[in-house]
């Protein structure tokens, strides 16, 4: 049979727009998805004219489609796009998925003009400039506009034409600089949608594609020369790229056999025939396998089981989930709907898409009687312990995870907190720099070794600093001793989706990462640039990760104030935190200049989000007189205060730091308050100013006033600093008492 290519980029093996609309107009999409093919035709893609089974009743065929459309409608937002469940902000990836699902069902999305405007203006880089180009997002813009029948415009078309070379991944994150395969394949897949001829594809992109193709016709992220196997989603993207440049698939028989071997006994697919990391079936893997097989004029070895698996993902909400028993989300819904449509076209036997009994989505509950407590993960673990305690007290932070802190720093900070009754508990929250983990087929990655544990606990030495460790070595040398020490792993970030899915799924299978980071000092929200993380809502808690930079906690206060992790518990202890983490009673919250003064939240369920909001008076740090950032720090520094700046050789130095905004790297940026006067033991003094330059035009690296008392008399002393807020001109004072 000759496979059809649609003008909207759907490619062979999918329902074309014309076919879908024709079927929908006749009330026959249900028939197209339930028709019986002639015996013996398994593995062939059959034309609709070959179907002989009568259509089911129109209302039965339309009922499940109406449920899906209604579910997606609940995710449409006032900004014109579609959002993840529980989110107020729409996202390009979700909007692409929602439009794709509706298109496959033969339905027109409401308010097309608003959708088009959203897609044009909401690339993830519009929230914050990205460290490097991610072409998959432009592909989603281009294809969504094509699906909506909208012109690409000169900017998008020009961007696609400008892609001549692969984009190397930053070597700080992947040792070899291997590009992220999906994004590079998408650069080729975009070309027909931008009106570019297949034969004009850049040689460098074609050479890159060739280098990632395995002898069996599969694809993966690393060069095929390393001997590693393929990955099912990368294989689909490789086939998409081949189609876009006019190449017929090669090694068809071997590729089909490999894809069929990825099917699990339950009917769904995993990412390779014998996965060692994160061995789970998943709707994305199933979608990629089914569509890849359809492209190769084949079908799953057990197509009825595959259909049953996909049907089992339908939830009572009307959407589809990533895995059986999980909650629905729009991207999983798109994958499921498109895979079911492809199965109906390309298999024999009765293939019904209409789920008979949608499953009830799981809910994370919030028991009555709990309170909301605040935890900071990878906050400062160096610089002034006194100012860390001041910030914790003022901002009502109950647990402070000190990043890479020396044991002596933790002891000093805890002693100060205990002495003044602040109540904050300090713990270790570390990032092992220099740890590289090699995953076959994906590459060698850093930023995979972030963890938290009680102060004084021992999780062992860094796994393989400066060398490469395989995944099992990492689990044995980091995860096992960390669990024994009462600690937990935290996933920081990674933009290679297949890799991230593997290791996070592995945590679900046999333990590992206990939480996933979202808000971050250098990225407003990792789910903006890594939207696939949202599939773990309700499965892995989402937390904020300070990832503190700079020498002083005072000069990182924008971040310490601006976002944090909240948990529902009965008391603010480490044990209660771990219990909340396990029960998924955790929410990451951001409210600062980066969020535009809006409140962003990631919670595992609506129930947890509602409980956190209901108790907002316990944690809200804006417009709250009981929880607010201090405008001045006053510290009496003695010769033995090893971690304090301005430490004298003898006597006492009173150090005053007014509040400033700060850079992401923990440097003073612009003043929020100015010193009015300083008094010591009731006598006004004239302090000196210390403001060393940061170099390279970066302003100052520190800023404080100081007054030295070389021979203080024995006994009790006071120091009071008065500062003036620059916005309101209000004067604010801070007094400290110290003994000599």
Secondary structure, 3 states (H helix, E strand, C coil): CCCCCCCCCCCCCCCCHHHHHHHHHCCCHHHHCCCCCCCCCCCCCCCHHHCCCCCCCHHHHHHHHHHHHHHHHCCECCCCCEECCCCCCECHHHHHHHHHHHHHCCCCCCCHHHHHHHHHHCCHHHCCCCCCCCHHHHHHHHHHHHHCCCCCHHHHHHHHHHCCCCCCCCCCCECCCCCCHHHHHHHHHCCHHHCCCHHHCCHHHHHHHHHCECCCCCECCCCHHHCCCCCHHHHHHHHHHHHHCCCCCCCHHHHHHHHHHCECCCCCECCCCCCCCCCCCEHHHHHHHHHHHHHCCCCCCCHHHHHHHHHHCEECCCCEECCCCCCECHHHHHHHHHHHHHHHHHCCCCCCCCCCCCECCCCCCCCCCCEEEEEEEEECCCCCHHHHHHHHHHHCCCEEEECCCCHHHHHHHHHHHHHHCCCCEEEEEEECCCCEEEECCCEEECCCCEEEEECCCCCCCCCCCCCEEEHHHHHHHHHHHHHHCCCEEEECCCCCHHHHHHHHHHHHHHCCEEEEEEEECCCCCHHHHCHHHHHHCCCCEEEEECCCCCCCHHHHHHHHHHEEEEEEECCCCHHHHHHHHHHCCEEEEECCCCCCCCCEEEECCHHHHHHHHHCHHHCCCCCCCCCCCCCEEEEEEECCCCCCCCCCCCCEEEEEEECEEECCCCCEEEECEEEEEEEECCEEECCEEECCECCCCCCECCCEEEEEECCCCCCEEEEEEEEEECCCCCEEEEEEEEEC
